[in-house]
Amino acid sequence: MTSENEFVRKLVTRFPVLPPVKIGIGDDGAVLKCSSDQDIVVVTDLLLDGVHFDLNVTDIQLAGRKAVAVNISDLAAMACLPTAAFVSLAIPRGIENSSSSFLDRLYLGIEELTNEFSFCLAGGDTNSWNGPFAINVCLTGKPISISPVLRSGAKLGDSLFVSGPLGGSLRYGRHLTFRPRIDAAQWLVNNVQLNCMMDISDGLSMDLHRMMEASGTGAELKAALIPIHADVPDTDVFSDRLAAAVGDGEDFELLFSVTQSDAATIRSTARLSGMNFFEIGTVTSGPGIFLQNDDGHLRPLLVSGWQHEL
C-alpha cells in the first residue's frame, strides 16, 4: 500500500508546474496567475458516504454543508476568500430516485455557507450510480491581501500557533458543524506577516509534519501549551487527551507561523479583537519534530492522524 503523503510526493515530481499555474500539487490549493496583479486560488475535496460522514445517522443537509466547509477551510488556510463553487454529485439510485427532498436538503446545507460567506454556486455535475453517495466541491478564491499564504514559508525561530482547541471533532460531530476560520485568517492578514499557514484536517501531528517538510524546517512543541477541546473528556488521563488533540483530525483550525515580533503582537492584541490564538511551539532548523514534556524532556512527535492508503 502507498500512503497519501507518498502518493502526493510522486505526483509533484511527475507533473511539473507550467504557466499559468504558480503553485501546483502539494499545498492546500493551487495558485493560478490570472493577471499581472491578481491570483486565483482553486481548492477541491471529494467526500464519501461511509468515510467522511454516515448518511445512516447524518442529515444530508449537514453532509452538504461539510462538503463546502472543508473547501472554505482550505481557502482560509491560504488567507483567501471564496468566490465561486462547483458541486458534482454521485447519487445512489436507491435514494427514492434522487428525490427532490433529498436534493433540496443537500443544497440547503450548501446554501447556508454561500449566504454566510457571500459567494455563488456557479456550476457542477450530477450523476446517479449503484455506489454510495459522493460529493465533490471545487471552490475558487481570491487572496485577502496581495498573494495567498503557503505552507512552505516557515522560518527558523518562528512561533507556531493554532487558532483553536483540538481533538474530539469526529466523536461529537463537530466536523459536521464547524465554522471555517475565515475570520481568523482575515485578522491575521490585517495585523501580522504570516510566514506559512495550513488548516488542520488530518491531525496536528500529520499536518505539522507536512508543513515542516514543505518548509524544510523542524519544530519543537510544548505539550502543556497544546489546547485540548472540551469535546475530549476531562476524565481521560492527560496522555490520552493530548493524543486526541494531536491526532484526531477534522478540527479545521488554522496552523501558522510568524516571527517572534509578530507573535508578541498576537499575544498583546488578538484577544482585544475577540481572537483567541494558542502559541504551541517554535520552528527549528530540523530535522524532525519534537514534543517537550513538563519536565523539559524532548521526545519525537510521531506522525499520527488520518491519511488514505492508496
N, C-alpha and C positions, 0 to 999 in steps of 0.2 A: 504494500500500500504506500502511496505517496501522500504526504501531508499537504494541506492547503498552502502553507508557507513555502514549501519546496516547489510546489507547482507554480506559484506566482514568480518565484525567482527564475525558473526556467523560461517562463513567458517573457519576462523582462529582457533577457538576453536574446530571445528568439525574434522578438518584434521591436526593433529599434524605433525611437520616436522620429517622426517625419512631420514637416510643416503641413498644416497649421498647428499641430499638436506641440505644446511646450512641455507638458508633464503627462506621461502616459501611465502605464500599469505600475502599481506599487504604492500609490498614495490613497487618500480617502476618495479622491475623484480625479478625473482627467482635466487638464487645463488646455484650452484652445485659444489661440490668439485670434481675436475677431477683427481688430483694427490696431492701429499704432498705439492706441491708448486704452484698449479695452480687452479684457479676457472674459471668456465664457467657461464656466466650470460645469462638468457633466458627471453625475453620480447615478448609480443604478444598483438595485438589490432585487433578488428573486427570493420570495418567501413561499414556503410549502406547508400545507396542512400536514400535521403529524411531526413536523420538525420545529417550525417557528411559532406555531400555535396549534391548538387541537379543537377543531370545529365541533367535536362531540360535547365540549364544555365551554367553548369560547364563542361569543356572539360574533357573527360575520362583520358587524359594524366595527368592532374592536380590531378584527384582523385587517380590515381595510385601512383603519387609522394607523395601525402599526406599520403597514407596508409603506405608507408615505412618511411616517415619523422617522423611521430609520434612515431614510434618504435625506430628510431635512437635517438630521443629526450629522450626517457626513458633510453637508454643506456648512453647518455651524463649525465643524472641526477645521474647515479651511477658511473660516471667517467670511462666509458668503451668505447671501440672501437668496431664497428660492424665487424663480421667475416662471417656470412652466413645468408641468408634469405630464408624463406619458405613461399610461397604465395598460398593461396587457394581462389578459386573464386566460387561464385554462380551467374550464368549469366542468365538473363531473356530470355526466349525462343523468345520473341518478338523482340529482337535486331538482326534482319536480320540473324537469325540462327547462332548467335555468329560469325558474320562476321570477317574475318581476319583483316580488317581495324580497327574495334573496339579493338580487342585484341592487334594489333600492337601498337596502340596509348597508350593503357593502359601500355604496357611493355616499351614504350619509357619513360614514367614518372618514372617507376621503375629503368630503366637503367641509367637515369640521376644521381641517387643517388648511385647506385652500382659503377659507374665510379668515382664519386666525392670522395667517402669515401673508395674506394678500398676493397670491399667485393663482394662475389659472390651470385648469385641466385642458391640455392642448391636443391630446390625441392618444392613440394606443391601438390595441387589437384585442379581439375576443374570439376564443375558440372553445369547443366542447370536446371531451375525450373520456376514456374509460378509467383514467387515473384520478388521483386526489386533486383537490383544489390547489391551484398555484397562481400567484400574482407577482408580476414583475413591474416595478416602478422605476422609471428614469426621470430624474429631475435635472433641469438646468438651473444655474445660479450665477449671480454676479458678486464680485468682491465688495465687502463693506467699505474697504479702503481702496488703494490703488491696485493691489495684487493679492491673490489668495495666500494663505499661510500654509506651508508644507510641513510634513512630519520630519523632514531631513535637516533642519537647521539648528538643532541643539548645539550649544557651545559649552566648552569646559568651564565649570564654575556656575553655570546657570542654576537657578532654583526651579524645582519641579513642583507643580500644583495640580490639583484636581478641583473640579467645580462643584462637587457634592459628595455625599457619603455613598459607600459602595457595598454591594452584597445583597442577596436575598431577593433580587428582582424577579427571577423565574418562580421562586417558591410562592410568592404572594401576588403575582400577576402585575407587578409594576411595569414589566416590559411591554404590556399592552396599553398602558395609560400614561407613560412618561411624557413630559413636555420637552421637545428638543431645545437645547441650550443656546438658541439664537441670542437671547438676552445677554447671556454671559459673554458670548463672542463679541457682541456689539460694545459692551462695556470695556472689554479688554483692548479692542482695536482703538477705542477713543481715549484710553488712558495710559497704555504701555506699549512697548515694542515687543510683539510676540516673536520669539525665535523659531518655535515649532509648536505644532498642536495636532491632535487627533482625538477622535471620540473613543470611549471605552465601550466596545461592543462585545469583545470576546474575553474580557477579563483584564484587570490592571496588569498582571504579570505578562500575559501574552502580548498585549498591546504596547506596553513599555519596552519589551524586548524588540518589537518591530520598529518602534520609534528610534531606539538607540542604534539598532542595526542600520537604519536609513541614514542616521546622522554620523555614524562612525564613532560613537562615543559609548561610555558606560554610565552607570548610575549607582548611587547609594541611597536607599530609603531608610527611614526610621519607622520601625513597626508601630511605635506608640503614636505616631502622627497620622497614620492612615485612617481616614474617617470610615467608620462602620455604620451602615444604615440601620435604622430601627427595625427594619424587616428581619434582620438577623437576631434571633432570640438572645437576650442578655443573660439567659440562664445557661447558655453554652459556655464552655471553657474558652478562654481568650484565644488559644491557638486555633480552635475551630472557627471562631468568629473572624479572626484575621484571615484564615484560609478562604472563607466565604467572600470577604471584601476583596481579596487579591485575585480569586479565581472564578467566581460565579459567572461574571459577564452579564451582558444585557442591561448594563447600568445606563449607558448613553450619556454619561457625564464627559466633560472635556478634560483631557490631559495635556498640559502645556509647560513650556519652559520659558523663563525670562531671565534677564541679568539680575544680579544682586540688587542694583539700584532700583530696578522696576519692581522687584519683589518687595522692597521697602515701601514703594508706592501702594502696592496691593494691600499690604498689611495695614497701612495707615488710612487708606481712603475707601476701600471696597465696601466695607460694612456700612459706611455712611450713605452709600448709594443703594443699599439693600442687597448687595452682592456678598456671597459667603464662599470664599475660596480657601482651600486647605493646602498648606505647604507640606510636602511629604518627603522631600529629599533634594539631592543635588546631582548635577551631571558631572561625571568624572571622565578621565581620559580613556578608561576602559583597559582591557576588555572585561565584559561581564557586568552583571547587575547583582548588587548585594543588599541584604536586609540587616539593619542594625537592631539588635535587641536592647532591652532596657539596661543590661549590664555592659553595653558597648561592644559586645561581640558581633562580628560580621559573619554572615553566612550567605552562600549563594542563594539568590532568589530563583527557584526552579521555574521553568516555563510551565504554567498551568492555565487553564481556561479552555475555551472552545475553538477547535479548528476541524474542518471537514477532512475526512480521509477519502482520498480520490483513487 
